[in-house]
Amino acid sequence: MTLAFLGHDMNPPPVHRVARVTGCLGETEGGFLHNGSYWQESDTLRVTFRPEFLVLQGLDAVQEARVLRHEEQHRVDFVELAERLERGLRTALRQRRDPEIDHRWEWFLYDIANRANQFHRSSGQGETINVAEPHFPRPV
């Protein structure tokens, strides 16, 4: 099996100005979405991302710059975790092991939520993202 791992390193991702920020768990002025998915096609495991920044319409230039700086940190964290996911998948496939994509994906989402919580706590924001730890061991 081969791996196609695409889109995670798009820098910068597109910025979309929206009337309402949705899908960003507690964020109201902006957000970062990775829009990731995976599927198997023949003998290829495909993992794709379409990252994007959301910014609330009507923010002035100073507010928008502040929001984008905040969301950029979420993007940096995402890229690091996506690269770790890719390394794990490539290692498993190279060793001819089951890539355990379902389990790896759940741990990836959990790690993103935890990293966002750490960032919000360190920057004085009270928002937390409640994501249950996966109920299976982290794949190696």
C-alpha positions in Angstrom: 0.0 0.0 0.0 1.2 3.5 -0.7 0.4 6.8 1.1 -0.8 10.0 -0.5 -0.6 12.7 2.2 -1.6 16.1 0.9 -2.5 19.7 1.8 -1.3 19.9 5.4 1.6 22.2 4.5 -0.4 24.8 2.6 1.1 28.1 3.9 -0.7 30.4 4.1 -4.1 28.8 3.8 -6.9 30.9 2.3 -8.7 33.4 4.6 -12.5 33.5 4.4 -14.4 36.3 5.9 -17.7 35.0 7.3 -20.8 36.4 8.9 -20.5 33.8 11.7 -17.6 31.6 12.8 -18.8 28.0 13.0 -17.0 24.7 13.5 -14.2 26.1 15.6 -15.3 25.0 19.1 -15.7 28.2 21.1 -14.0 30.6 18.8 -16.2 33.6 17.8 -14.0 36.0 15.9 -12.0 33.6 13.9 -10.9 30.0 13.5 -8.6 27.5 11.8 -10.1 24.5 10.1 -8.0 21.7 8.7 -10.8 20.1 6.8 -9.1 16.7 6.8 -10.3 13.4 5.6 -8.9 10.0 4.6 -10.0 7.0 2.5 -8.5 4.1 0.8 -8.6 3.9 -3.0 -7.3 0.7 -4.5 -3.8 0.2 -3.0 -3.4 3.9 -1.8 -4.3 5.4 1.5 -5.2 9.0 0.9 -5.1 11.6 3.6 -6.0 15.1 2.5 -6.4 18.5 4.2 -7.9 21.8 2.9 -6.8 24.2 5.7 -8.5 27.5 5.9 -8.7 30.5 8.2 -12.1 32.0 9.1 -12.3 35.6 10.1 -15.5 37.3 11.3 -16.7 40.0 8.9 -16.6 43.5 10.2 -13.4 43.3 12.2 -11.1 46.3 11.8 -7.6 45.7 10.5 -6.0 45.6 14.0 -8.6 43.1 15.2 -8.3 40.9 12.1 -4.5 40.9 12.4 -4.8 39.8 16.1 -7.2 37.0 15.1 -5.0 35.8 12.3 -1.9 35.7 14.6 -4.0 33.6 17.1 -5.2 31.3 14.3 -1.7 31.0 12.9 -0.6 29.4 16.1 -3.3 26.8 15.7 -2.1 26.2 12.1 1.5 25.7 13.3 0.3 23.2 15.9 -1.8 21.4 13.3 1.2 21.1 10.9 3.4 19.6 13.6 0.7 17.0 14.5 -0.1 16.3 10.8 3.6 15.6 10.2 3.7 13.3 13.1 0.6 11.5 11.7 2.3 11.2 8.3 5.5 9.8 9.9 3.5 7.2 11.8 1.6 6.1 8.7 4.7 5.9 6.5 6.6 3.9 9.2 3.7 1.4 9.5 3.4 1.0 5.8 7.2 0.7 5.3 7.2 -2.1 8.0 4.2 -3.7 6.2 2.0 -3.2 9.3 -1.6 -2.2 9.4 -1.5 1.6 9.4 -4.5 1.7 11.8 -5.7 4.9 10.2 -9.0 4.9 12.1 -7.1 4.8 15.5 -4.4 7.2 14.3 -7.0 9.7 13.1 -8.9 9.7 16.4 -5.6 10.3 18.3 -4.7 13.0 15.8 -8.1 14.8 16.5 -7.6 14.4 20.3 -4.1 15.8 20.1 -5.3 18.8 18.1 -7.9 19.6 20.7 -5.4 19.2 23.6 -2.9 21.4 21.8 -5.6 24.1 21.3 -6.5 23.8 25.0 -2.8 24.3 26.0 -2.5 27.3 23.7 -5.7 28.9 25.0 -4.6 28.4 28.7 -1.2 29.8 28.0 -2.7 32.9 26.3 -5.2 33.5 29.1 -8.3 32.3 27.3 -10.7 30.2 29.2 -12.1 28.3 26.3 -11.6 24.5 26.4 -12.4 21.9 23.9 -13.8 18.8 25.4 -12.8 15.7 23.5 -12.7 12.3 25.1 -9.4 10.4 25.0 -9.7 7.6 22.5 -10.6 4.3 24.2 -7.9 2.3 22.5 -4.1 2.4 22.7 -2.2 5.0 20.6 -0.7 3.2 17.6 3.1 3.0 17.5 
